[in-house]
């Protein structure tokens, strides 16, 4: 394959580069200083959300976090047909992972948001769940609060639980 | 050695004489003598362990936030590739408060909203049932079609976003719907009119939609407030044919002017709730400011 300068570049990773990837595990001394503690924004006076999570994950309105498949854009030409399709899917996180990601966020990122023409519109709803609808304060966890509507009436018109 | 002028008759008198000869008591005299009190040496928390020592584990670096399993010092969330589609444009995305037709019907039934009058964001927010925060890029109401089959109120409503099913439901019931843009400043006045009037600020002039929304609000299909009236009527007929509904004959008052925030109040007016009076600007510069043509909102693209 031709690179930008016209030279032939290797597409397969060399042995040394793969070993450096494995050897990039960090010892005690190698932990960057910004990861050893929960960072606080002095201007805002509270913790900052984890930017790694915001870059890689999306929180749906029902509390589920989705993420792309690891390595979906890496060397696709040498992977099989099944990978070409399934790697384009988003994967869901487990309950424990969702709880952990929630703790890495600030309340701003845990709020439900409504956008018209949202491509994720159908995925903001999960049906037939046994887990409680409300948190310990009585706030609805997965659906929005309906104005002046009881559940018996709302269930006739809304299909969001 | 100088002898005292008089021999002291008693010890009390002698003490009195000493006080008479001494200077006035100052704050300095009330202080402790040097060395009267001593403070113990403040140890650092590491060494102040009441005879116990600290192990290496307590001093060691802790795993970073988000660690689950495997490589102890590598956060799990960094194993996955980043995606621009997820949160990259969150700071320019516009959020709309959902309002379904069944909720609006409930508001009308229970008397929170008067269906005889035009229903706009001012009337909806006056119910205090909704919370809109313009500083979080929330731009108003999205009228969603839940309960469209049961809708039967011939209302004159103005929202910020509406789907085709909603528009068809409102118009087949004999109503009129328009989608209108409110810039953050006008939105702040509209969602809490009483506070705005009491603060003494003039009614702002509404700005035209930003470039990304001009196409939406000038589209007759969306019943945009900048669209041509004849084209809207044409689109209305087309939608009723598509949805298979009949359009009743309706007459409504003129729609709100694109620069107006409140019905019946021109921009630039100062409202005194106490005197129940409206004051208009008289200075020609101020009047020109409020009477000039539509200006686009350039805060966000």
Interface residues (C-beta under 8 A of the other chain):
Chain A: X25 X26 X27 X28 X30 X31 X35 X36 X38 X50 X52 X53 X54 X55 X56 X57 X58 X67 X68 X69 X70 X71 X72 X73 X96 X97 X100 X101 X103 X104 X113 X114 X115 X116 X144 X146 X147 X148 X149 X153 X154 X157 X158
Chain B: X60 X61 X62 X64 X65 X66 X68 X71 X73 X74 X75 X76 X77 X78 X79 X80 X81 X82 X83 X85 X86 X87 X93 X94 X95 X96 X97 X98 X99 X100 X102 X103 X106 X107 X110 X112 X129 X130 X142 X146 X147 X150 X161 X163
